[in-house]
């Protein structure tokens, strides 16, 4: 018993070592006030990203009946375009949260918007319903960063005491305006270029969003190592 107790007792070196404490998360960088011009740039960036995400969804879902003849499909078959987008967008939002938290907001934004542009370009070559459904499913994942980025761009120019009031109220303004705007502009787009007119607008907004992400910086929140399995 004495020999076993001596083996379990800590050595002097171990006793001298302090107990390991969990490291505190890194602090956010201090807020730097923005000039009115810079603030306007961030507001514009937030609106563009929100409209890109919102119109990418609503230009198709608001015109399923108008696109039905173009694809030669039934109303039930056209519903798969919206279902495919929503299903993958939800999973993509969870995944993108993990990517943003661990690898940083800048990389998250650049990769997400670049992927979105490529998927919108692929839309122009989707000439049948089956390929369009596949592209919409991929687009749901690629569009996941847009609404989050629009929210962060609106918060970027606000002081900390106003982020919870003004930021939350107007952070999703672009996405909110997208639905009524889609219903206003889509009849003319369908007359001009059928479904390709809708995709052309999506592509133009996606390219503008890509330029916004590369030219307008965002403050990096602290990076934290995360596990995808714990969230999924």
One Martini backbone bead per residue (centre of mass of N, CA, C, O) as a GRO file, in nm:
protein
  232
    1UNK     BB    1   0.056   0.063  -0.020
    2UNK     BB    2   0.295   0.256  -0.001
    3UNK     BB    3   0.396   0.225  -0.295
    4UNK     BB    4   0.130   0.315  -0.433
    5UNK     BB    5   0.111   0.600  -0.304
    6UNK     BB    6   0.384   0.701  -0.415
    7UNK     BB    7   0.300   0.678  -0.717
    8UNK     BB    8   0.041   0.877  -0.695
    9UNK     BB    9   0.209   1.090  -0.608
   10UNK     BB   10   0.332   1.385  -0.663
   11UNK     BB   11   0.581   1.538  -0.783
   12UNK     BB   12   0.762   1.818  -0.742
   13UNK     BB   13   0.729   1.911  -1.039
   14UNK     BB   14   0.420   1.879  -1.052
   15UNK     BB   15   0.350   2.062  -0.807
   16UNK     BB   16   0.482   2.326  -0.940
   17UNK     BB   17   0.274   2.316  -1.145
   18UNK     BB   18   0.038   2.488  -1.281
   19UNK     BB   19  -0.274   2.512  -1.348
   20UNK     BB   20  -0.450   2.485  -1.624
   21UNK     BB   21  -0.582   2.748  -1.815
   22UNK     BB   22  -0.809   2.879  -1.998
   23UNK     BB   23  -0.808   3.058  -2.267
   24UNK     BB   24  -0.882   3.356  -2.364
   25UNK     BB   25  -1.050   3.522  -2.577
   26UNK     BB   26  -1.011   3.725  -2.815
   27UNK     BB   27  -1.027   4.049  -2.876
   28UNK     BB   28  -1.170   4.302  -3.008
   29UNK     BB   29  -1.124   4.551  -3.191
   30UNK     BB   30  -1.133   4.869  -3.190
   31UNK     BB   31  -1.331   5.130  -3.251
   32UNK     BB   32  -1.364   5.316  -3.562
   33UNK     BB   33  -1.467   5.587  -3.682
   34UNK     BB   34  -1.672   5.686  -3.949
   35UNK     BB   35  -1.728   5.837  -4.218
   36UNK     BB   36  -1.992   5.920  -4.410
   37UNK     BB   37  -1.879   5.788  -4.669
   38UNK     BB   38  -1.804   5.513  -4.548
   39UNK     BB   39  -2.083   5.449  -4.436
   40UNK     BB   40  -2.222   5.446  -4.717
   41UNK     BB   41  -2.062   5.207  -4.827
   42UNK     BB   42  -2.165   4.999  -4.616
   43UNK     BB   43  -2.463   5.028  -4.678
   44UNK     BB   44  -2.445   4.951  -4.975
   45UNK     BB   45  -2.319   4.672  -4.929
   46UNK     BB   46  -2.552   4.555  -4.766
   47UNK     BB   47  -2.772   4.588  -4.985
   48UNK     BB   48  -2.640   4.422  -5.209
   49UNK     BB   49  -2.617   4.153  -5.057
   50UNK     BB   50  -2.917   4.127  -4.987
   51UNK     BB   51  -3.027   4.140  -5.280
   52UNK     BB   52  -2.874   3.900  -5.390
   53UNK     BB   53  -3.004   3.691  -5.205
   54UNK     BB   54  -3.308   3.762  -5.247
   55UNK     BB   55  -3.320   3.747  -5.564
   56UNK     BB   56  -3.206   3.460  -5.593
   57UNK     BB   57  -3.476   3.353  -5.471
   58UNK     BB   58  -3.736   3.535  -5.579
   59UNK     BB   59  -3.711   3.525  -5.893
   60UNK     BB   60  -3.810   3.224  -5.893
   61UNK     BB   61  -4.049   3.188  -5.686
   62UNK     BB   62  -4.223   3.430  -5.831
   63UNK     BB   63  -4.190   3.249  -6.136
   64UNK     BB   64  -4.297   2.953  -6.171
   65UNK     BB   65  -4.529   2.988  -6.377
   66UNK     BB   66  -4.361   3.136  -6.600
   67UNK     BB   67  -4.143   2.885  -6.617
   68UNK     BB   68  -4.310   2.634  -6.696
   69UNK     BB   69  -4.302   2.660  -7.009
   70UNK     BB   70  -3.993   2.661  -7.051
   71UNK     BB   71  -3.963   2.358  -6.913
   72UNK     BB   72  -4.211   2.167  -6.938
   73UNK     BB   73  -4.371   2.172  -6.655
   74UNK     BB   74  -4.507   2.122  -6.369
   75UNK     BB   75  -4.595   2.258  -6.073
   76UNK     BB   76  -4.461   2.041  -5.895
   77UNK     BB   77  -4.182   2.044  -6.038
   78UNK     BB   78  -4.120   2.347  -5.983
   79UNK     BB   79  -4.103   2.323  -5.666
   80UNK     BB   80  -3.804   2.206  -5.664
   81UNK     BB   81  -3.650   2.470  -5.689
   82UNK     BB   82  -3.715   2.574  -5.400
   83UNK     BB   83  -3.650   2.319  -5.231
   84UNK     BB   84  -3.348   2.295  -5.303
   85UNK     BB   85  -3.260   2.566  -5.188
   86UNK     BB   86  -3.360   2.545  -4.891
   87UNK     BB   87  -3.215   2.285  -4.803
   88UNK     BB   88  -2.913   2.384  -4.861
   89UNK     BB   89  -2.916   2.659  -4.711
   90UNK     BB   90  -2.935   2.551  -4.424
   91UNK     BB   91  -2.674   2.381  -4.427
   92UNK     BB   92  -2.487   2.615  -4.523
   93UNK     BB   93  -2.521   2.799  -4.275
   94UNK     BB   94  -2.390   2.610  -4.069
   95UNK     BB   95  -2.119   2.572  -4.216
   96UNK     BB   96  -2.040   2.878  -4.244
   97UNK     BB   97  -2.016   2.936  -3.946
   98UNK     BB   98  -1.769   2.756  -3.904
   99UNK     BB   99  -1.580   2.884  -4.113
  100UNK     BB  100  -1.585   3.173  -3.999
  101UNK     BB  101  -1.484   3.108  -3.709
  102UNK     BB  102  -1.206   2.961  -3.794
  103UNK     BB  103  -1.102   3.131  -4.079
  104UNK     BB  104  -1.262   3.382  -4.124
  105UNK     BB  105  -1.429   3.638  -4.285
  106UNK     BB  106  -1.270   3.686  -4.545
  107UNK     BB  107  -1.256   3.398  -4.654
  108UNK     BB  108  -1.556   3.345  -4.639
  109UNK     BB  109  -1.634   3.567  -4.845
  110UNK     BB  110  -1.465   3.498  -5.096
  111UNK     BB  111  -1.555   3.205  -5.138
  112UNK     BB  112  -1.863   3.245  -5.135
  113UNK     BB  113  -1.890   3.451  -5.373
  114UNK     BB  114  -1.736   3.295  -5.590
  115UNK     BB  115  -1.929   3.052  -5.587
  116UNK     BB  116  -2.182   3.210  -5.662
  117UNK     BB  117  -2.093   3.307  -5.941
  118UNK     BB  118  -2.052   3.024  -6.067
  119UNK     BB  119  -2.347   2.929  -6.028
  120UNK     BB  120  -2.483   3.152  -6.194
  121UNK     BB  121  -2.344   3.077  -6.458
  122UNK     BB  122  -2.463   2.786  -6.467
  123UNK     BB  123  -2.757   2.879  -6.516
  124UNK     BB  124  -2.719   2.952  -6.826
  125UNK     BB  125  -2.686   2.613  -6.882
  126UNK     BB  126  -2.984   2.550  -6.778
  127UNK     BB  127  -3.222   2.386  -7.000
  128UNK     BB  128  -3.335   2.204  -6.770
  129UNK     BB  129  -3.484   2.099  -6.484
  130UNK     BB  130  -3.271   1.912  -6.365
  131UNK     BB  131  -3.028   2.109  -6.381
  132UNK     BB  132  -3.166   2.340  -6.225
  133UNK     BB  133  -3.195   2.190  -5.956
  134UNK     BB  134  -2.895   2.143  -5.908
  135UNK     BB  135  -2.811   2.443  -5.914
  136UNK     BB  136  -2.998   2.536  -5.681
  137UNK     BB  137  -2.868   2.360  -5.465
  138UNK     BB  138  -2.586   2.490  -5.485
  139UNK     BB  139  -2.684   2.783  -5.439
  140UNK     BB  140  -2.777   2.751  -5.146
  141UNK     BB  141  -2.487   2.727  -5.037
  142UNK     BB  142  -2.351   2.980  -5.174
  143UNK     BB  143  -2.571   3.192  -5.036
  144UNK     BB  144  -2.518   3.183  -4.725
  145UNK     BB  145  -2.320   3.443  -4.682
  146UNK     BB  146  -2.488   3.699  -4.766
  147UNK     BB  147  -2.668   3.775  -4.521
  148UNK     BB  148  -2.435   3.789  -4.318
  149UNK     BB  149  -2.271   4.009  -4.462
  150UNK     BB  150  -2.488   4.227  -4.467
  151UNK     BB  151  -2.498   4.251  -4.159
  152UNK     BB  152  -2.192   4.325  -4.109
  153UNK     BB  153  -2.185   4.585  -4.284
  154UNK     BB  154  -2.389   4.737  -4.105
  155UNK     BB  155  -2.212   4.714  -3.835
  156UNK     BB  156  -1.931   4.843  -3.905
  157UNK     BB  157  -2.018   5.168  -3.871
  158UNK     BB  158  -2.112   5.112  -3.587
  159UNK     BB  159  -2.139   5.164  -3.277
  160UNK     BB  160  -2.178   4.961  -3.010
  161UNK     BB  161  -2.449   5.109  -2.895
  162UNK     BB  162  -2.599   5.061  -3.204
  163UNK     BB  163  -2.605   4.761  -3.299
  164UNK     BB  164  -2.878   4.657  -3.161
  165UNK     BB  165  -3.063   4.862  -3.306
  166UNK     BB  166  -2.981   4.944  -3.600
  167UNK     BB  167  -2.855   4.678  -3.700
  168UNK     BB  168  -3.106   4.489  -3.665
  169UNK     BB  169  -3.309   4.661  -3.833
  170UNK     BB  170  -3.098   4.699  -4.109
  171UNK     BB  171  -2.935   4.433  -4.183
  172UNK     BB  172  -3.205   4.307  -4.361
  173UNK     BB  173  -3.305   4.507  -4.584
  174UNK     BB  174  -3.228   4.381  -4.856
  175UNK     BB  175  -3.387   4.112  -4.818
  176UNK     BB  176  -3.667   4.250  -4.773
  177UNK     BB  177  -3.676   4.405  -5.061
  178UNK     BB  178  -3.664   4.164  -5.268
  179UNK     BB  179  -3.954   4.065  -5.302
  180UNK     BB  180  -4.100   4.320  -5.419
  181UNK     BB  181  -3.888   4.365  -5.643
  182UNK     BB  182  -3.929   4.098  -5.796
  183UNK     BB  183  -4.231   4.158  -5.874
  184UNK     BB  184  -4.167   4.416  -6.044
  185UNK     BB  185  -3.924   4.310  -6.254
  186UNK     BB  186  -3.998   4.022  -6.376
  187UNK     BB  187  -4.186   4.074  -6.620
  188UNK     BB  188  -3.972   4.220  -6.795
  189UNK     BB  189  -3.758   3.994  -6.788
  190UNK     BB  190  -3.932   3.776  -6.926
  191UNK     BB  191  -3.974   3.940  -7.193
  192UNK     BB  192  -3.671   3.975  -7.272
  193UNK     BB  193  -3.532   3.662  -7.155
  194UNK     BB  194  -3.675   3.507  -6.977
  195UNK     BB  195  -3.486   3.315  -6.767
  196UNK     BB  196  -3.218   3.468  -6.851
  197UNK     BB  197  -3.295   3.742  -6.727
  198UNK     BB  198  -3.281   3.652  -6.432
  199UNK     BB  199  -2.984   3.547  -6.437
  200UNK     BB  200  -2.851   3.816  -6.521
  201UNK     BB  201  -2.917   3.967  -6.260
  202UNK     BB  202  -2.773   3.775  -6.070
  203UNK     BB  203  -2.492   3.810  -6.197
  204UNK     BB  204  -2.458   4.114  -6.155
  205UNK     BB  205  -2.484   4.108  -5.843
  206UNK     BB  206  -2.256   3.906  -5.791
  207UNK     BB  207  -2.026   4.085  -5.904
  208UNK     BB  208  -2.068   4.321  -5.712
  209UNK     BB  209  -2.025   4.154  -5.452
  210UNK     BB  210  -1.738   4.071  -5.515
  211UNK     BB  211  -1.623   4.359  -5.516
  212UNK     BB  212  -1.702   4.432  -5.228
  213UNK     BB  213  -1.537   4.216  -5.075
  214UNK     BB  214  -1.250   4.310  -5.196
  215UNK     BB  215  -1.279   4.640  -5.129
  216UNK     BB  216  -1.443   4.600  -4.854
  217UNK     BB  217  -1.371   4.596  -4.538
  218UNK     BB  218  -1.352   4.383  -4.246
  219UNK     BB  219  -1.377   4.308  -3.927
  220UNK     BB  220  -1.214   4.075  -3.741
  221UNK     BB  221  -1.305   3.829  -3.572
  222UNK     BB  222  -1.242   3.601  -3.361
  223UNK     BB  223  -1.081   3.303  -3.367
  224UNK     BB  224  -1.224   2.965  -3.357
  225UNK     BB  225  -1.207   2.646  -3.273
  226UNK     BB  226  -1.402   2.401  -3.443
  227UNK     BB  227  -1.674   2.161  -3.464
  228UNK     BB  228  -1.886   2.026  -3.689
  229UNK     BB  229  -2.019   1.790  -3.528
  230UNK     BB  230  -2.148   1.961  -3.293
  231UNK     BB  231  -2.357   2.111  -3.479
  232UNK     BB  232  -2.467   1.865  -3.662
   0.00000   0.00000   0.00000
